[in-house]
Amino acid sequence: MSHSEIHFNSLVAYMEERENLSKRCTQILEHLQCCSAKTDRQVMSEMFFPDMNCVRPRITELLKAGFLEEVGKAKCFITSKSVRLVKFKFPTYKSSDE
């Protein structure tokens, strides 16, 4: 598994930003930290949310904030449409010596 390298200051900013996430964003992020890539619907189902609107906007927020990354497409088993696959984006410290 390859991880992108970031500078120490960016890592500190990442951790500070993570503290500001909403409860639902934090729950989704924690769920995806220990999973392979998932569709929004899989996240909804596995976390027992009743509606896609409980997860889809939060996943989009997490993508924009850089906590998740879109890693591909999959066919939705309900709608048969092509949907995004997302996974946790691991930050990796890069020393300023490099």
C-alpha positions as CSV (number, residue, x, y, z in Angstrom):
1,M,0.0,0.0,0.0
2,S,1.5,3.3,-0.9
3,H,1.0,6.4,1.2
4,S,1.5,10.0,0.1
5,E,4.1,11.8,2.0
6,I,3.3,15.1,3.7
7,H,5.4,17.6,5.6
8,F,5.2,17.7,9.4
9,N,3.3,21.0,9.4
10,S,0.7,19.5,7.1
11,L,0.3,16.5,9.4
12,V,-0.3,18.8,12.3
13,A,-2.9,20.7,10.3
14,Y,-4.5,17.4,9.3
15,M,-4.9,16.4,12.9
16,E,-6.2,19.8,13.9
17,E,-8.8,19.7,11.1
18,R,-9.8,16.2,12.1
19,E,-10.7,17.5,15.6
20,N,-13.2,19.9,13.9
21,L,-15.2,17.2,12.0
22,S,-18.8,16.7,12.8
23,K,-19.9,13.6,14.7
24,R,-21.2,11.9,11.6
25,C,-18.1,12.7,9.6
26,T,-15.9,11.3,12.4
27,Q,-18.0,8.1,12.5
28,I,-17.8,7.6,8.8
29,L,-14.0,8.3,8.8
30,E,-13.4,5.8,11.6
31,H,-15.5,3.2,9.8
32,L,-13.5,3.6,6.6
33,Q,-10.1,3.6,8.4
34,C,-10.4,-0.2,8.9
35,C,-12.0,-1.1,5.6
36,S,-11.2,-1.6,2.0
37,A,-12.7,0.8,-0.6
38,K,-16.5,1.2,-0.3
39,T,-19.4,2.7,-2.1
40,D,-21.6,5.3,-0.4
41,R,-24.3,2.7,-0.2
42,Q,-22.0,0.1,1.4
43,V,-21.1,2.7,4.1
44,M,-24.7,3.5,4.7
45,S,-25.6,-0.2,5.0
46,E,-22.7,-1.2,7.2
47,M,-23.3,1.7,9.5
48,F,-27.0,1.0,9.7
49,F,-28.1,4.4,8.5
50,P,-31.6,4.5,7.0
51,D,-30.9,6.8,4.0
52,M,-28.2,7.7,1.6
53,N,-28.5,11.3,2.6
54,C,-27.1,10.3,6.0
55,V,-23.7,9.5,4.4
56,R,-23.3,10.9,0.9
57,P,-22.9,14.6,1.8
58,R,-20.5,13.7,4.6
59,I,-18.4,11.5,2.3
60,T,-18.2,14.4,-0.1
61,E,-17.1,16.7,2.7
62,L,-14.4,14.2,3.7
63,L,-13.2,13.9,0.1
64,K,-13.0,17.6,-0.3
65,A,-11.1,17.9,3.0
66,G,-8.6,15.3,1.9
67,F,-9.5,12.6,4.6
68,L,-10.8,10.2,1.9
69,E,-9.8,9.5,-1.7
70,E,-11.9,8.3,-4.6
71,V,-10.2,5.2,-5.9
72,G,-12.5,3.9,-8.6
73,K,-15.9,3.0,-9.7
74,A,-18.2,0.1,-9.0
75,K,-21.7,-1.0,-10.2
76,C,-24.3,-0.4,-7.5
77,F,-26.1,-3.6,-6.6
78,I,-29.4,-1.7,-6.1
79,T,-29.5,0.8,-9.0
80,S,-27.0,-0.9,-11.4
81,K,-25.4,2.5,-11.9
82,S,-21.7,3.3,-11.8
83,V,-20.9,4.8,-8.4
84,R,-17.7,6.0,-6.7
85,L,-15.5,3.9,-4.5
86,V,-13.8,5.8,-1.6
87,K,-11.3,4.8,1.0
88,F,-9.4,6.4,3.9
89,K,-6.4,8.5,2.9
90,F,-3.5,7.7,5.2
91,P,-1.3,10.7,5.9
92,T,2.4,9.8,6.1
93,Y,5.0,12.1,7.7
94,K,7.8,13.3,5.5
95,S,10.8,14.9,7.4
96,S,12.1,18.2,6.1
97,D,15.5,16.5,5.8
98,E,14.5,14.7,2.7
